[in-house]
């Protein structure tokens, strides 16, 4: 099964400038709002099998930072506020959500993004995290990105919610590629909860390589889970490996060793464009679902040595 996503970004003035520092420094909660244009088609109700997975069945492999030495080079807790902003979709002219960033009881910064239901969604965009890995300069990139995410159970039947944690470029999508680290769905019958990893590029923007988690993931409401992305790129050989993790266990694995057809170009786009990717969180819906919230903390990036 493939999932479809189309994102068209326009450049914005940084949210911190537009909204007088809309993301706080961790001392208090601040609101993010914007009026930009995005578009993303909705894959809800495209399922052929409506059974809920009966067991977790997690893979045995651990994250790269378990088996290798990792050096943390970026953290949300110490990031400058002007790299975080909010962007809207093309479904409506304005962005009708809110996002806050504030410390929890332990001092960790927490992003809280709320979808109010039946209104235009917004994306929390974090830029510049991978910019040091320009493949024209850095011939081998091996990074691990990790975030803790919780979705409180909505106070209504969550038919059609569409939360996601992903990376892609500011403009000229899909030519810089896209990695959907964890893209969650609850179908209209509320009989299937699932999370996917999807890759996109100009070869087949809406039908790139795709694998489903063997655990509900983002739609396991009221529970914190740790989501991880491992990317290994060798720009000399044009080789790429991508793996995603849930709570330290590998969920999906991709590489271009045996890629064929449109997938070849999708991988090439990610190899060439990953260093320009933003980190993105969103709480989309099919405009039928009611309000729901995503909480994110412990967002950290590591170089795998």
N, C-alpha and C positions, 0 to 999 in steps of 0.2 A: 504494500500500500504506500502510495506517495501522498504527501501533504503539500498544499499550495500556499505560497506566500509571495505577495508582490509588495515591495516597499519602494516608494519614490520619495526621496528626501529633497528638501530645499535647504540651502544654507540659512542659518538663523544668526541673529545677534545672540551672543552668549546669554543664557538665562540670568546669570549673575549681573549682567549689565542692564538687561531689559527690565528686571524686576528688583533692582537695587539689592542684589545679593540674595537671591531667592533660596539658595541652599545655605544653611547655617554652618557655623564652624564647629558644631557639636555642642554648643552651650544652650541652644534652645531650638524649638521646632519652627520651621519656616515653610511657606507654601510656594510651590512651583506652578506656574501657569504659562501657556504660550498659545499661539494661533497658527502654527505652521501646517504644512500639508504632507500627509503620508497616505498610502493606500496599501491594503493587505487583504487579499481575498480570504474567505472563511471556509475551512475544510469540514465544518461540523456536519454530521450525518452522512459522511462518506464511508462508513464502516460496513464491512461485509459479515462480520462476526460480532455478535453483541454479548458475548460471555465475559464475565469478570475473571481475570486471572485468579486461579485457585491457590497459588503459592508464590512466594517471592522468587525463589530459585536464583539467587544472586550468584554471579560468577565468582570464582575463587581468587582471581588476580587482584592485587592491591594497586593503589595509585603509584605513579612514578616517584613520588616523594617518600614512599615507603621503601622502595627498592634502590633508590639512588639518592645522592646528596642534592638537596635543593636549596637555592638561595632566594629568599624573598626580596623582590626589587620594587614592589608596589603594593599599597594597601589603601583601602577606602578610608581607614581610620586616620591616615596622615596625608591624604590627597588634598590638593588645593581645591577650593570650592568652585572655581570657575571652569572646571572641566566637566561639571555635571549640569545638564539642562533637560528640559522637557519639550517634546515635540508632539504635534497632533497628527491625526489621520485625515484622509480626504473624504471620509464618510460625511463629515459635517465641516462647516467652515471654521469652527472653533474647537478648542480642546476643553472638555467638561470634566476633567478629573483633577485630583490633587495629589501631590507627593510631598512628603516631609522627610527631613533627615535630622535625627536627634540621638543623643546617647542613651543606651539602656542602663540598667543598674550597675553594670560592670564597666561602663565608660565606652563600650563599643558603639560606633555609629550604626544606626539602623535606618535604612530607607523603607518608608511605608508608602505604597502606591495603592490608591483606591479607585476602583471602577464603580461609578454610580449606577450602572445599568441603563440600557436603552439610550445611551449617550455616546458621543465620540470618545474613543480611547486616546490615551497618550502614552508615549514611550519615554522612560528615563534613559538618557543617553550619557555614557561616561566615555570620554574621548582621550586619545593619546597613550593608552596603556601599552600598546604594542609597537609604537612608532620607532623604537630603538632597533627593531629587527628588520630594517629595510633589506630585502634579499639581494640588492645590488651591492651592498656593503657587507652584510652578515651572511655568510654562505650557509651556515647551519644554525637553525633556530630550534630549540627544544624548550617549550614552556609548559607550565601547568597553572591553570586558573581555577579558583575554587570559591564557592559562595554558599552560605547557609540561607535557605529559603523556607518560609512557612506561609501557608495559606489557611487562615482561620476558616472553619466551615461556615458558609454563608447562611444567613437566616431565611433562606428560601431554597427551593429546589434548584440546584445550580446547573440547569440545562443550558448548554451552550457556552459555558465559560471557556476562555482560551488564553491561559497564562503562558508566559514564555520567558526564557533566559537565553540570549543569543548574541552573536557578533555579526556586524556587517559594516559597509562603508557609508560615508556621508552622501555621496552622489554617484551617478553613472551606474547604479545597480542594474543588473547583477554582475557587471564585469569585474568587480573586485571580490566576488564570492560572498558567501554567507554561511555561517555555521549555527544552526539551531541546536544549542547544547541540550536544552530540555524544553519541549513544547507540549503542554498538557491539554487534554480534552476530556469533557464529559459529554456524552452524546445525548440527544433529545429524549431518549427513553430512560435516561439515568441508569442504564444497565452496563455501561462500560466506562471505566476510568483508565486512562492510559497516558503515557508520556513517550515522545518520539525524539530522536535526533535526526535532523534533515540537513543536507548540504545543498547549496544552490550556487549556480554560476551561469554564464551566458550560454553554455551548451544546452542546458535544459532548465531554464530558470525555475519552473514550477514542478519539475519532475526529476530532481537530482537524486543522488544516493540517499537512502532513508532506512533507518532501523528503529524498531520499537523497543523500549525498555521492557524487561521482564518483571516490572513492578509498577504500580500506578504512579509513583513519583509525585509530581506536582499536585495531583488531585488526592493525595493522602492527607486530608484536611486535619488541621490542629496539631500537626507534628512537624518539627524542624527536621530537615534533611540537608545533607551536604552534597552539592552538585559540582562535579569537576570536569574540566576540559584539558586534555593533553594534545598538544600539536607539535609534531616533529617535521621540519622542512629542511631539505637540502636543495638549495637553489642551483647548485652546479649540476646535479643529476636530475633535477626536477622531480624529486621523490617527496611524497607527503604521507604522513600517518596521522590519523585523528582518532582519539578514543574519548569516550565520555564515561563518567563515574557517578555512582550514587552511594553515599555513605562509605566511601573507600572501596567499593566493588565495581569492577568494570561492567558497564551496561552495553556499550556498542563499540565497534572497531571498524575503521575504514582505512584503506590505502589505495594508491593508484597503480599498484603492481599489475593488476589484471583488468584495469579499467577499459571500457570500450564505449563506442558511440559518443553520445553527448556528454557522458560522465567525464571523459578525458579533458574536455575544455573546462568543465566545472572545477576539477582539481587544479588545473593550471591557473584559473582565476584566483583560487584561494591561495596558492603558492605565491603568486605575484602581489596579491592585494591584502593579505592578512595583516601586514604591518600597519595598514590604514584603518583597520576595523575599530569600531566602537564596541563597547559592552552595552547591551540593551536589556532592560527589563520592561515587561508590560503586562497589563491585566485587561486583555481584550475580551469581547463577548460578541454574541451574535445579535445584539440589540433586543434580545428577549430576556436574557438573564438579568437578575437584579444585581444590587451592589455586592462587591466582594473586594478583598484586600490581599495584597502580597507584601510580606515583610522580608527584607534582605539584610544580612549582616555578615561579618567576617569575609568580606570580598577581598581576596588577596591573589597576587600573581607571583610566580616563582620561575626562575631559570633552573632547569634540570641539568645538573653537571654530569 
